[in-house]
Amino acid sequence: MSTSNETSTTSQVLAGAYLAKGTIGNVGLPGAPIAHFSLVVVPSKDTVTGVVEITQAINRPPITIQVKGTIRHTGYGDVTQIVNLSGEYVVSVPPPAIGSYLEKFTAYMDIDNNWNGIGGFTYGNESIKDVPVKSIQ
C-alpha cells in the first residue's frame, strides 16, 4: 500500500520528466545503421531510460534494446548536454548452430537543448562514430 509521501514523491519525479525521441546515424545513406531512440529523461536525477531500435536498409530484422544511462549538462557552448546509454540484447544463432547470447549496446550523444548534435553507437562488432543526432518532434 502506498503512503501519501510515496505518492507525492513519485508524482514529483514524473512531473519533471520529459520524452526525447530521435535518431543517431546517417539517415538517408543507403545501408547505414540508424539508432532510433525514445527516452524518458529525468533531469533532476540525471537519468535516462527507454528503448533504442537499430534499423538498417538490408535484409536484417530491427534490433530492439532496453537502455538506461545518464545525462550531464555542460552549461556552455553548442554542446549543452552529454548523454550516455547502455543496454543488452539477445542474438539468436541460426541453424545449424543452436542457441542465443547477449550482446552489448552503448551510445553517446553530444547535443544541444533541442537534442540535435553529434553521437555514435556500438553494437556487436559494429562501431558507428561521429554521426548526426536529430530530434524527432
C-alpha positions in Angstrom: 0.0 0.0 0.0 1.3 3.4 -0.9 1.7 6.2 1.7 0.8 9.7 0.7 4.5 10.6 0.9 5.5 7.8 -1.6 2.7 9.0 -4.0 3.8 12.7 -3.9 7.4 11.7 -4.4 6.5 9.7 -7.5 4.3 12.5 -8.9 7.1 15.0 -8.5 9.6 12.8 -10.4 7.1 12.2 -13.2 6.2 15.8 -13.4 9.9 16.7 -14.0 10.4 14.1 -16.7 10.1 14.5 -20.4 10.2 12.4 -23.6 13.1 12.7 -26.1 12.8 11.0 -29.5 15.2 11.0 -32.4 17.8 9.2 -34.4 21.6 8.6 -34.3 23.1 8.0 -37.7 23.3 9.0 -41.3 19.6 8.9 -42.2 19.2 8.7 -45.9 22.5 7.0 -46.5 21.8 3.6 -48.1 22.7 0.7 -45.8 23.7 2.9 -42.9 22.6 1.6 -39.5 20.3 4.0 -37.7 19.6 4.0 -34.0 16.0 5.3 -33.3 15.7 6.3 -29.6 12.7 7.0 -27.4 13.9 8.1 -23.9 12.3 9.3 -20.7 14.6 11.9 -19.2 14.5 12.9 -15.6 16.8 15.9 -15.3 16.6 16.2 -11.5 18.2 12.7 -11.3 20.4 13.0 -14.4 18.9 9.7 -15.7 17.5 8.5 -19.0 15.7 5.2 -19.7 13.9 3.9 -22.7 14.2 2.0 -25.9 16.6 2.0 -28.9 15.7 0.3 -32.2 18.5 -0.2 -34.7 17.4 -0.5 -38.3 19.4 -1.0 -41.5 18.3 -1.0 -45.1 19.4 -4.6 -45.6 17.7 -7.9 -45.1 18.0 -7.9 -41.3 15.3 -7.5 -38.7 15.5 -4.5 -36.4 17.2 -4.8 -33.1 15.2 -3.6 -30.1 17.2 -2.7 -26.9 16.0 -1.6 -23.4 18.6 1.1 -22.4 19.4 3.2 -19.4 22.0 5.9 -18.9 23.0 9.4 -17.7 22.5 12.9 -18.9 25.0 15.6 -17.9 24.6 19.3 -18.5 27.7 21.1 -19.7 26.4 24.7 -19.3 28.4 26.1 -22.2 28.8 26.2 -25.9 26.8 24.4 -28.6 27.0 21.1 -26.7 24.8 21.7 -23.7 24.1 18.0 -22.8 26.0 14.8 -22.9 24.0 11.5 -22.9 25.5 8.0 -22.4 23.4 4.9 -22.9 23.9 1.2 -22.4 21.9 -2.0 -22.7 22.0 -5.6 -23.9 20.0 -7.5 -26.5 19.6 -11.2 -27.3 21.2 -12.6 -30.5 19.9 -15.9 -31.7 22.2 -18.1 -33.7 20.5 -19.6 -36.8 20.7 -23.4 -37.7 22.8 -25.5 -38.0 24.1 -24.0 -34.7 21.5 -23.5 -32.0 21.5 -21.0 -29.2 21.4 -17.4 -28.1 23.7 -15.0 -26.4 23.7 -11.4 -25.0 25.3 -8.7 -27.0 26.2 -5.2 -25.6 25.0 -1.9 -26.9 26.4 1.6 -26.0 25.7 5.0 -27.3 26.8 8.6 -26.8 25.2 11.9 -27.8 26.8 15.4 -27.6 23.8 17.5 -28.1 22.2 20.9 -27.7 19.0 21.6 -25.7 16.9 20.5 -28.7 18.5 17.1 -28.9 20.5 17.8 -32.1 24.2 17.3 -32.4 26.8 14.5 -32.9 26.9 11.0 -31.5 27.6 7.4 -32.1 26.8 3.8 -31.0 28.3 0.3 -30.9 26.5 -3.0 -31.1 28.0 -6.4 -31.8 31.1 -5.8 -33.9 29.8 -2.5 -35.4 31.0 0.9 -34.2 29.4 4.0 -35.7 31.1 7.2 -34.7 30.6 11.0 -35.2 27.2 10.8 -36.9 24.3 13.2 -36.7 21.9 13.1 -33.8 18.5 14.5 -34.9 15.4 15.2 -32.7 12.0 14.0 -33.9 9.2 16.1 -32.7 
